[in-house]
Amino acid sequence: MPRTGSDPHLKDQDLYEKLRKEGDSKEKAARISNAAAAKGRSSVGRKGGDAESYEDRTVPELKKRAKELGLSGYSKQNKKQLINSLRNH
C-alpha cells in the first residue's frame, strides 16, 4: 500500500524512492511510480531501449543533454557534477 509522503503528487512514495536510489531522474521516478499506483506494479514495465548510462558518456555529451533539458549552471561542471545535475533535475 502506498504511504503518504511529503509530495502529494506521488501515488507510490516507496517505489519512487526505490527508483531514485537506482539512479532514475525525479521526473522518471514520479512518472513510473504514479503509473504503477494507477495500473498496479505488475502491469507497469519500463519502456524504451537500453540507453547509454551517463557514466559512459563524454563531458560534451553530458553538457549537450543538460542543454536539451534546459538546465543552467552546467557549463563549468565536471563529469560527476553533470551526472548529478542530470539525475536530479
C-alpha positions, 0 to 999 in steps of 0.5 A: 500500500502506498504511504503518504509522503511529503509530495502529494503528487506521488501515488507510490512514495516507496517505489519512487524512492526505490527508483531514485536510489537506482539512479532514475531522474525525479521526473522518471521516478514520479512518472513510473511510480504514479503509473504503477499506483494507477495500473498496479506494479505488475502491469507497469514495465519500463519502456524504451531501449537500453540507453547509454548510462551517463557514466559512459558518456563524454563531458560534451555529451553530458553538457549537450543533454543538460542543454536539451533539458534546459538546465543552467549552471552546467557549463563549468561542471565536471563529469560527476557534477553533470551526472548529478545535475542530470539525475536530479533535475 
